[in-house]
Each structure stands twice: as C-alpha cells, then as structure tokens.
Amino acid sequence: MQRMAFVAVLIALCGGCRTVSTAMIDDRDVFITTGDLAQEYEPKALIEVRQSGLMIFGFIPVATGTLQEACERITAEAKKVGADAVINLQYWVHKSPFPISFFWWKRGATVKGMAVKRKGN
C-alpha cells in the first residue's frame, strides 16, 4: 500500500501537461515572417504587444490573453504606422506555474517584430 501511494505521489509530482498555442493570421494586408525579407524595405517601427488574461479556478474567465489576440493586435499596430509587413517576429506564451495555476490561471502572450514598408509595393 505504501508503495502504491509513493508511486501515485511520484506520478503527480513528475507528471506534466502539454498545451499547443496556434494563431491563424487572417489579415492579407500585412505579411508576417520570423525571418528577414529578400527585397528592400523601409523600417517603420519596432512593435511589441503583450496580451494578458486571467481565469479563476481555470474556468471562470476574467480577461483573455491569447497568441491569436496578440497577433491580431500586432498586425493592426503595423497598419497604423503605415507598414505592410512585420519581420523578425518573435513570440512567447507564458502561464502561471503549478500550484498557483490551480486558483489563479494567468496566461498571456508576447509578440514582437519590426514593422516595415516593402519597396515596390
């Protein structure tokens, strides 16, 4: 019995959870890449977007903070400065660690890149 209890505790402590975050970018007016562009461009601005969300007990939403929302905001900000592309895009998804996540599930995303205007477009 002690051995089963030990194994159960070991599994609980060492067990993990996996999540996958994806973002569909529907904006056809802004080209986004994690690399550089082969064609010439004019830099417009460095943009960083932080989107934060909070859920109580993991299912009562207080605010949302998803990678999708962060990507939508960076394309909107790029348009505001007159850019038609975002290059060198980097992103992070951050979450609350266990056991804090049991009560307060804080989740967010940070997206940053350089907004540029492609020459010849």
N, C-alpha and C positions, 0 to 999 in steps of 0.2 A: 504494500500500500504506500509506503514511504517512497519507494522507487517510482511509482506512477505519479505521485504528487510532485516529485523532483523533476521528472520529465515534463509534466504539464507546465510547471513554472519556467523551466528552461525554454520550452517552445514559446511561451508567452513573452519572455524577455528577448529572445533572439528572433522571433518571428517578425516579419515586416509586411509592408503593404506597398503596392506599386500603383502609381497613377500615371496617366498619359494626358498631356495637355496638347491640344491642337488648336489652330486658328485658321479659319477659312478667310482669305482676303478677297473680298468681292469687288473692291474698288479697282476698276480697269484704268482709271486716270493716273494712278501712281504705281510705278514699277518698284518692286521691293526685292533686294538681294542681300545676302550675307557677305558678298564679296564686293569687288570694285567693278567699275564699268570700263569696257574697252574703248568706248567713244569719249570724246571730250565733254566736259561738263563744267558748270559754274556752281561752286558751293553756295548754298543759301543759308543754312543754319544747322547747328547740332541740336538734335531733339532728344529729350529723354522723357518718357512717360512712365509714371508709377500709378498703378491701379491697385487699390487695396479693398479687401472685403472682410466681412466678419459674419460668422454663424454661431449661434448659441446652441450648445449640445450637438453640433454637427448637422442640424436640420432646420433651425429657425433662422432664416436669413435676415441680417440687419443691413448689410451692404454687400455688393458683389465686387469681385476683383479678379477678372479672368484674363487670360492671354488674348482671347478674342477681342475683348473690350480695349485692351492696351494697343493692339494692332490697329483697330478702327480709329483710335484717337491719334496714333502717330501719322496715319495717312491724312487725317483731317488737318493736323498741325502742319504737315508738309504742304498741303494745298494753300494754307493761309499765308505761307511765306513765298508762294509762287514756284514751288518745286514740282517736278513731275516724276521724281524718283527718290527713294531712300536707299542709301548704300551702306555697306558695313554694318548691317543690322545685327544687334546682339539682344538676347532676351534671357530673362531669369524668371522662374516661377518659385515663389517662396511660401512656406507653410509653417504653422506652429508645430513645435516638437511635442511628442508624447511626454508626459500626461496632460500638458496644458491643452492640447487639442481636444481632449475629451469634453472640456467645459467651454472653452473659447477657441473656435476653429478659425484662426486668422489665415487668410490666404490672399496672395496678391501676385502681380506680375510687373516686371520692369522691362521696358523695351526702349532701346536707344539706337540711333543711327544718324547719318548725315543726310540732310535734305539737299538735293541738288537739282539744277535745271540742265537737262541734256541739251547740248548744242545741236542744232539741225532739227529740233522737234518743235 
